[in-house]
Every structure is written in C-alpha cells, then in structure tokens.
C-alpha cells in the first residue's frame, strides 16, 4: 500500500528571518570587498518580503472568492506592475510612449499564451481557476520583463550611439524596415538567448522552481516534470511575443514614418519619478543644512559679541 504523502512544512517568520541571514552575509561580503551592492541586496530582500506578504493576503481572498473578474483584475494588475517595473526601474534609456508600448507588448503575450496554455496544454477547465491561472500569469510576466528590457535596451543603444549606420542605409534609399532589420534581428536574438540557455540545462544541471514546488506539494515527479515542460514552453513563447512587439514599436518610434532617425525621442536621463525623488531629497537636505547653519551662526554671533564685550571691559578696567 502506498504511503500517504506527508504534510508540507509549516514555515514561520523565524524561518524567514533565518533565511534572511544569507542576504546579510552577502551584504557583509559586499561591504568588505567594496562591491557596492550591499544596500541594494538588503533593499531588494526587504521589498521581496513586503511584496510577497501583500500578494499572499490578496491572493488568499481571490482564491476564496473564485471569481473570474477578480482573476482578470489580478492578471491586469500584474501586467501593469510589470510594465511599471520595466519602464521606471529596469530601463536606463526610454523613448516617447514607452509605457503604453511595453504594456501592450506584455498584454499581447501573457494573456493569450496563458489562456491557450492552461486550457489546452494543461487541460484545466475553466482556464481561469485562480490557483492555476494567477501563478502562471505571474511567471510569464516575470519572464517577459527580462526579454523586453534586453531587446529594448539594445535597440535604443544602437539608435542613440550608432545612428550613423541606420542613416547610411536610409541615405541609400532603404526603407526604415530595411534599415532597422539588422538591429531588430540582433535584439531578438539576444533577448531569447537566456531562455534557450535555460531550457538546454534544465533537468540535467538545474531543477527549476516550478518542478520543485510541485514535488514539495505532493505531486509525482513525472507529473512535476511534465508541468515544468509546459511552463517552460509557455515562458519561451511569451518572451518571444513580447520582445517582438516592443522591438517593433520602439523602432517605429525612434525611426519615424519620414525615414528619419529621431534620437531626440530617446531620454537618457533618470525617469521622472526618480528625478522628483532626488529633487525632494535634495530640498530636504538643503533645508536641514540651512537650518543648522542658522542655528550655529546665531550661536557663534552671540559668543563673538560676548567675547568682544569682555575684551573691552578688560581694557577699560
């Protein structure tokens, strides 16, 4: 008789705290060797704890409601947050209209791939079951962010730093499609390379997280492996679709319909959110410094006046 699967381990915040010590160790190493990533590691780890805690609270309510509109809202929110992360935090260069272009690229890839993959490849009916659909969409959004950032960054770097090549093609009568085709091809190749490398080593060198989670959840190893295959193929397809859409939209913006290279549409500054934050922080720091100077200056003036009066009294007897 087969043995019943054991219950999964119940984790407490003390377990999370012990795991957080690994991040602290990395931060200490960074500080010791001057790597300069210690604060980023700690900040990212704190964000991870806060974000996952909030997501757990929200998803618990969504799972209990079992409402397709709630599932659709979570899927839209994940894509919106992924777009925000891509445009504001991940991209060093941006172009005019990048936010709606990235959002369109993510929606056109994650939503159809998740619906088709869950309904037909995973044989889940209805496809919008919260415990199935939301985790899949979350994984697809995470993978598309990487592909979009890589492809868009390559396109903008090429147009901004090597615009002479594109202008030479255009000067010899090439259309903007012909002039930008080498850039688009290389951008898509670079964006898809991580997925190719991941699929080539999966199972032999690395056991991926989805398969590990399914095994820990009590599924058979065979079913967990098949589930991971489906997930990887969905991730690869979603990354390819999102990279193609955003690459085409980016090139269509920086090389306009008049076949002109519009590097003026590329913004190399920090995003306006971070510029506003830096301005606010500088204002606070300058205000504190000004107040401190006023306080110390007035004290110095009072002490100087008292010293001058004492010297005058001494000389006059």
MOVEN-V322123 format. One record per backbone hydrogen bond with DSSP energy under -0.5 kcal/mol. CO is the residue of the C=O (numbers start at 1). NH is the residue of the N-H. If there is no record, write none. Layout:
co=CO nh=NH
co=CO nh=NH
This chain:
co=9 nh=11
co=12 nh=15
co=12 nh=16
co=13 nh=17
co=14 nh=18
co=15 nh=19
co=16 nh=20
co=17 nh=21
co=18 nh=21
co=19 nh=22
co=19 nh=23
co=20 nh=23
co=20 nh=24
co=21 nh=25
co=22 nh=26
co=23 nh=27
co=24 nh=28
co=25 nh=29
co=26 nh=30
co=27 nh=31
co=28 nh=32
co=29 nh=33
co=30 nh=34
co=30 nh=35
co=30 nh=36
co=37 nh=41
co=38 nh=42
co=39 nh=43
co=40 nh=44
co=41 nh=45
co=42 nh=46
co=43 nh=47
co=44 nh=48
co=45 nh=49
co=46 nh=50
co=47 nh=51
co=48 nh=52
co=49 nh=53
co=50 nh=54
co=51 nh=55
co=52 nh=56
co=53 nh=57
co=54 nh=58
co=55 nh=59
co=56 nh=60
co=57 nh=61
co=58 nh=62
co=59 nh=63
co=60 nh=64
co=61 nh=65
co=62 nh=66
co=62 nh=67
co=67 nh=71
co=68 nh=72
co=69 nh=73
co=70 nh=74
co=71 nh=75
co=72 nh=76
co=73 nh=77
co=74 nh=78
co=75 nh=79
co=76 nh=80
co=77 nh=81
co=78 nh=82
co=79 nh=83
co=80 nh=84
co=81 nh=85
co=82 nh=86
co=83 nh=87
co=84 nh=88
co=84 nh=89
co=85 nh=89
co=85 nh=90
co=86 nh=91
co=90 nh=92
co=94 nh=267
co=95 nh=98
co=97 nh=101
co=98 nh=102
co=99 nh=103
co=100 nh=104
co=101 nh=105
co=102 nh=106
co=103 nh=107
co=104 nh=108
co=106 nh=109
co=106 nh=110
co=107 nh=111
co=107 nh=112
co=109 nh=113
co=110 nh=114
co=111 nh=115
co=112 nh=116
co=113 nh=117
co=114 nh=118
co=115 nh=119
co=116 nh=120
co=116 nh=121
co=117 nh=122
co=118 nh=124
co=123 nh=125
co=126 nh=129
co=129 nh=132
co=129 nh=133
co=130 nh=134
co=130 nh=135
co=132 nh=136
co=133 nh=137
co=134 nh=138
co=135 nh=139
co=136 nh=140
co=137 nh=141
co=138 nh=142
co=139 nh=143
co=140 nh=144
co=141 nh=145
co=142 nh=146
co=143 nh=147
co=144 nh=148
co=145 nh=149
co=146 nh=150
co=147 nh=151
co=148 nh=152
co=149 nh=153
co=150 nh=154
co=151 nh=155
co=152 nh=156
co=153 nh=157
co=154 nh=158
co=155 nh=159
co=156 nh=160
co=157 nh=161
co=157 nh=162
co=158 nh=162
co=162 nh=165
co=162 nh=166
co=163 nh=167
co=164 nh=168
co=165 nh=169
co=166 nh=170
co=167 nh=171
co=168 nh=172
co=169 nh=174
co=170 nh=173
co=175 nh=179
co=176 nh=180
co=177 nh=181
co=180 nh=184
co=181 nh=185
co=182 nh=186
co=183 nh=187
co=184 nh=188
co=185 nh=189
co=186 nh=190
co=187 nh=191
co=188 nh=192
co=189 nh=193
co=190 nh=194
co=192 nh=196
co=193 nh=197
co=194 nh=198
co=195 nh=199
co=196 nh=200
co=197 nh=201
co=198 nh=202
co=201 nh=204
co=201 nh=205
co=201 nh=206
co=206 nh=203
co=206 nh=208
co=208 nh=212
co=209 nh=213
co=210 nh=214
co=211 nh=215
co=212 nh=216
co=213 nh=217
co=214 nh=219
co=215 nh=218
co=220 nh=224
co=221 nh=225
co=222 nh=226
co=223 nh=227
co=224 nh=228
co=225 nh=229
co=226 nh=230
co=227 nh=231
co=228 nh=232
co=229 nh=233
co=230 nh=234
co=231 nh=235
co=232 nh=236
co=233 nh=237
co=234 nh=238
co=235 nh=239
co=236 nh=240
co=237 nh=241
co=238 nh=242
co=239 nh=243
co=240 nh=244
co=241 nh=245
co=242 nh=246
co=243 nh=247
co=244 nh=248
co=245 nh=249
co=246 nh=250
co=247 nh=251
co=248 nh=252
co=249 nh=253
co=250 nh=253
co=250 nh=254
co=251 nh=255
co=254 nh=262
co=256 nh=259
co=260 nh=256
co=260 nh=262
co=261 nh=263
co=262 nh=265
co=263 nh=266
co=265 nh=96
co=265 nh=267
co=266 nh=268
co=267 nh=94
co=271 nh=274
co=271 nh=275
co=272 nh=276
co=273 nh=277
co=274 nh=278
co=275 nh=279
co=276 nh=280
co=277 nh=281
co=278 nh=282
co=279 nh=283
co=280 nh=284
co=281 nh=285
co=282 nh=286
co=283 nh=287
co=284 nh=288
co=285 nh=289
co=286 nh=290
co=287 nh=291
co=288 nh=292
co=289 nh=293
co=290 nh=294
co=291 nh=295
co=292 nh=296
co=293 nh=297
co=294 nh=298
co=295 nh=299
co=296 nh=300
co=297 nh=301
co=298 nh=302
co=299 nh=303
co=300 nh=304
co=301 nh=305
co=302 nh=306
co=303 nh=307
co=304 nh=308
co=305 nh=309
co=306 nh=310
co=307 nh=311
co=308 nh=312
co=309 nh=313
co=310 nh=314
co=311 nh=315
co=312 nh=316
co=313 nh=317
